[in-house]
Each structure stands twice: as structure tokens, then as C-alpha cells.
Amino acid sequence: MAMSTAQTPGRPMRADARRNYDRLLCEARTAFAEHGTDASLEDIARRAGVGIGTLYRHFPNRHALMSAVFQEAVASLLARSHELAKADPCAGLVDWLGAIITHAGEYRGLAQALMSTSRDETSALSDCNVPLREAGARLLARAQESGTVRADVSIGDLMQLTNAIALAAEQAPEDPALAGRLLTLTLQGLKGPRAAAG
């Protein structure tokens, strides 16, 4: 989570700064849900009852605000990865990929932002990308060690793939089953029963 300039390491935020921070997060969640992650930051600040300067003191850029908003979802996904580490290795990995797609598709624009910053550790969104990639890498390694997933598959490729599927599904809101179909198609490939038997 992006640290506010209103606090310093080892010292908690002042009460008024904490209230502003919490209001900004609440309004950002609402705005991102209603308008996508490109919602107006000025409008978020106004709805929180603060000036745009206060928003930027807490969150120096849009990605910092997005990262703070999505930390709860990231924590939930990390907890899910620990649960899935006890499941069948391949099934656990597949369930994890589905959960990532669901998360990336929750807010319009999130999949694109995660995809564009997936390898940029200087982005504030690395606070989302890095822990998720590490959790996924553990599940992938487990599936590869079991022999159920090819050894040449990388977690970077899988994360980009899940964001691409979420982005495709975002463009077709009238088809809520699209993401699941695309994930299944990707994992099973194009071969029909005859090709698989031959």
C-alpha cells in the first residue's frame, strides 16, 4: 500500500489525516466501481470533501490510489493461494488463475493497468502485481513438479494471459461466461477428441 506523506515510518498518521485517507479510499472504491479505474481524481477528492492536493499528498499518482484500493482484494487472493496449495496441484493452479481473472475484471480498466505494469516494479501497482505473481509462481512450481503442467510455462506469461482474458471479458459485458470459456479454451487448447486420440 502506498504510504501517505502524512505519516513517517514508525509514527502513525494524525487523526485528521487518517480520516481524509479513509474517505479518499472509500470514495475511490465507489468511483472505480461506477466509472472504472480512469474515474476523475478531482471528483474523488471532491466527494471525499478534500482538495486535490490532499489526495496527491496521500496518493502521488493514480496507480498509488489504485494499489491502496485493491490491497484488500490482494490479501484475499493471497489467502486463497495458501488454501489452494493444499489442493490437487493442477486444479489449484487453474482455480487460482480463475480467481485472478475475476479480480482483474472487477473494475473497468484494472486488467489493462495490471497488464501494462506487470513488469514495472517502480509502479505503485507492483504492490499488487509482485505478491500475486509470487503466490502464483508457488502454485505453478507445484503443478510443474507434479508433472501436470509443462516445465516451460512461466508465471509471467500466465499473469499476462489472465489479464488479457479479463480485458477481453471487460469488452463483452453482455457475455458473463466469456472469461471462463476463454480460460478453458486456453488451458485445453483447440484439439478436439479425435485429434487428442490421434
C-alpha positions as CSV (number, residue, x, y, z in Angstrom):
1,M,0.0,0.0,0.0
2,A,1.3,3.4,-0.8
3,M,2.4,5.2,2.3
4,S,0.9,8.6,2.9
5,T,3.2,11.6,3.2
6,A,1.1,12.5,6.3
7,Q,2.9,9.7,8.2
8,T,6.5,8.8,8.6
9,P,7.9,5.3,9.3
10,G,7.2,4.4,12.9
11,R,4.8,7.2,13.5
12,P,1.0,6.8,12.9
13,M,-1.0,9.2,10.8
14,R,-2.6,12.2,12.5
15,A,-6.3,11.6,13.2
16,D,-7.5,14.2,10.6
17,A,-5.1,12.8,8.0
18,R,-6.3,9.3,8.7
19,R,-9.9,10.4,8.3
20,N,-9.1,12.0,4.9
21,Y,-7.2,8.9,3.8
22,D,-10.1,6.6,4.7
23,R,-12.6,8.9,3.0
24,L,-10.5,9.1,-0.1
25,L,-10.2,5.2,-0.2
26,C,-14.0,4.9,0.3
27,E,-14.8,7.3,-2.5
28,A,-12.2,5.9,-4.8
29,R,-13.7,2.4,-4.4
30,T,-17.1,3.7,-5.3
31,A,-15.8,5.8,-8.2
32,F,-13.8,2.9,-9.6
33,A,-16.8,0.6,-9.3
34,E,-19.1,3.1,-11.1
35,H,-16.7,4.6,-13.7
36,G,-13.7,2.3,-13.9
37,T,-10.2,3.0,-12.8
38,D,-9.9,6.1,-15.0
39,A,-12.5,7.9,-12.8
40,S,-11.8,11.5,-12.2
41,L,-9.4,12.0,-9.3
42,E,-10.7,15.5,-8.9
43,D,-14.2,14.1,-8.4
44,I,-12.9,11.5,-5.9
45,A,-11.3,14.3,-3.9
46,R,-14.4,16.4,-4.1
47,R,-16.7,13.6,-3.0
48,A,-14.3,12.9,-0.1
49,G,-14.6,16.5,1.0
50,V,-10.9,17.4,0.4
51,G,-8.9,19.2,-2.2
52,I,-7.0,17.5,-5.0
53,G,-3.7,18.5,-3.2
54,T,-4.8,16.4,-0.2
55,L,-5.4,13.4,-2.5
56,Y,-2.0,13.8,-4.0
57,R,-0.3,14.1,-0.6
58,H,-1.7,10.6,0.2
59,F,-1.5,9.1,-3.2
60,P,1.1,10.7,-5.5
61,N,-0.5,9.2,-8.7
62,R,-3.4,7.1,-9.9
63,H,-1.6,3.8,-9.6
64,A,-0.8,4.6,-5.9
65,L,-4.5,5.1,-5.2
66,M,-5.5,2.0,-7.2
67,S,-2.9,0.0,-5.3
68,A,-4.3,1.2,-1.9
69,V,-7.9,0.4,-3.0
70,F,-7.1,-3.1,-4.1
71,Q,-5.0,-4.2,-1.1
72,E,-8.0,-5.9,0.5
73,A,-8.6,-7.9,-2.7
74,V,-4.9,-8.8,-3.0
75,A,-4.9,-10.1,0.6
76,S,-7.9,-12.2,-0.1
77,L,-6.3,-13.7,-3.2
78,L,-3.1,-14.4,-1.3
79,A,-5.1,-16.2,1.4
80,R,-6.8,-18.2,-1.4
81,S,-3.4,-19.2,-2.8
82,H,-2.5,-20.7,0.5
83,E,-5.7,-22.7,0.6
84,L,-5.1,-23.9,-3.0
85,A,-1.6,-25.0,-2.1
86,K,-3.3,-28.0,-0.4
87,A,-5.5,-28.9,-3.4
88,D,-4.6,-31.0,-6.4
89,P,-1.7,-29.1,-8.0
90,C,-3.2,-28.6,-11.4
91,A,-6.7,-27.9,-10.2
92,G,-5.3,-25.5,-7.6
93,L,-3.4,-23.5,-10.3
94,V,-6.5,-23.4,-12.5
95,D,-8.7,-22.2,-9.6
96,W,-6.0,-19.5,-8.8
97,L,-6.0,-18.3,-12.5
98,G,-9.8,-18.1,-12.4
99,A,-9.7,-16.0,-9.2
100,I,-7.1,-13.7,-10.7
101,I,-9.3,-13.2,-13.8
102,T,-12.3,-12.4,-11.5
103,H,-10.3,-9.9,-9.6
104,A,-8.9,-8.2,-12.7
105,G,-12.4,-8.0,-14.1
106,E,-14.0,-6.4,-11.1
107,Y,-13.2,-2.8,-12.2
108,R,-13.2,-1.5,-15.7
109,G,-9.6,-0.6,-16.6
110,L,-7.9,-2.7,-13.8
111,A,-6.9,-5.5,-16.2
112,Q,-5.2,-3.1,-18.6
113,A,-3.4,-1.3,-15.7
114,L,-2.2,-4.6,-14.2
115,M,-1.1,-5.8,-17.6
116,S,0.8,-2.6,-18.5
117,T,2.6,-2.5,-15.2
118,S,3.2,-6.2,-14.7
119,R,7.0,-6.0,-15.2
120,D,7.4,-2.4,-13.8
121,E,8.5,-2.7,-10.2
122,T,8.7,1.1,-9.9
123,S,4.9,1.3,-10.4
124,A,2.8,1.6,-7.2
125,L,0.8,-1.3,-8.7
126,S,3.8,-3.5,-8.0
127,D,2.3,-3.8,-4.5
128,C,-0.5,-5.8,-6.2
129,N,1.5,-7.4,-9.0
130,V,4.5,-8.7,-7.1
131,P,2.8,-10.6,-4.3
132,L,0.3,-12.1,-6.7
133,R,3.0,-13.2,-9.1
134,E,5.0,-14.8,-6.2
135,A,1.9,-16.6,-4.9
136,G,1.1,-17.8,-8.5
137,A,4.7,-18.9,-9.0
138,R,4.5,-21.2,-6.0
139,L,1.3,-22.8,-7.3
140,L,2.8,-23.1,-10.8
141,A,6.0,-24.7,-9.5
142,R,3.9,-27.2,-7.5
143,A,1.9,-28.2,-10.6
144,Q,5.1,-28.4,-12.7
145,E,6.8,-30.7,-10.1
146,S,3.7,-32.9,-10.2
147,G,4.1,-33.2,-14.0
148,T,0.7,-31.9,-14.8
149,V,1.9,-28.6,-16.2
150,R,4.6,-28.1,-18.8
151,A,8.0,-27.1,-17.5
152,D,8.4,-24.2,-20.0
153,V,5.3,-22.3,-18.7
154,S,6.2,-19.1,-16.8
155,I,4.2,-17.3,-14.2
156,G,4.8,-14.0,-16.1
157,D,3.1,-15.5,-19.1
158,L,0.2,-16.8,-17.0
159,M,-0.4,-13.5,-15.3
160,Q,-0.4,-11.7,-18.7
161,L,-2.8,-14.3,-20.0
162,T,-5.2,-13.9,-17.1
163,N,-5.2,-10.1,-17.5
164,A,-5.7,-10.4,-21.3
165,I,-8.7,-12.7,-20.6
166,A,-10.1,-10.2,-18.1
167,L,-9.6,-7.4,-20.6
168,A,-11.4,-9.4,-23.3
169,A,-14.3,-10.1,-21.0
170,E,-14.5,-6.4,-20.0
171,Q,-15.2,-5.6,-23.6
172,A,-18.1,-8.0,-23.7
173,P,-20.2,-7.3,-20.6
174,E,-23.2,-8.9,-22.2
175,D,-21.5,-12.3,-22.1
176,P,-20.6,-13.0,-18.4
177,A,-19.4,-16.6,-19.2
178,L,-16.8,-15.4,-21.7
179,A,-13.9,-15.3,-19.2
180,G,-14.5,-18.8,-18.1
181,R,-14.7,-20.1,-21.7
182,L,-11.5,-18.3,-22.7
183,L,-9.7,-19.7,-19.7
184,T,-10.9,-23.2,-20.5
185,L,-10.0,-22.8,-24.2
186,T,-6.6,-21.6,-23.3
187,L,-5.9,-24.4,-20.9
188,Q,-7.4,-27.2,-23.0
189,G,-6.2,-25.9,-26.4
190,L,-8.0,-26.3,-29.7
191,K,-7.7,-30.0,-30.2
192,G,-11.0,-32.0,-30.4
193,P,-11.4,-35.6,-29.1
194,R,-10.2,-37.1,-32.4
195,A,-7.1,-35.0,-32.5
196,A,-6.3,-35.9,-28.9
197,A,-6.9,-39.6,-29.6
198,G,-4.7,-39.5,-32.7
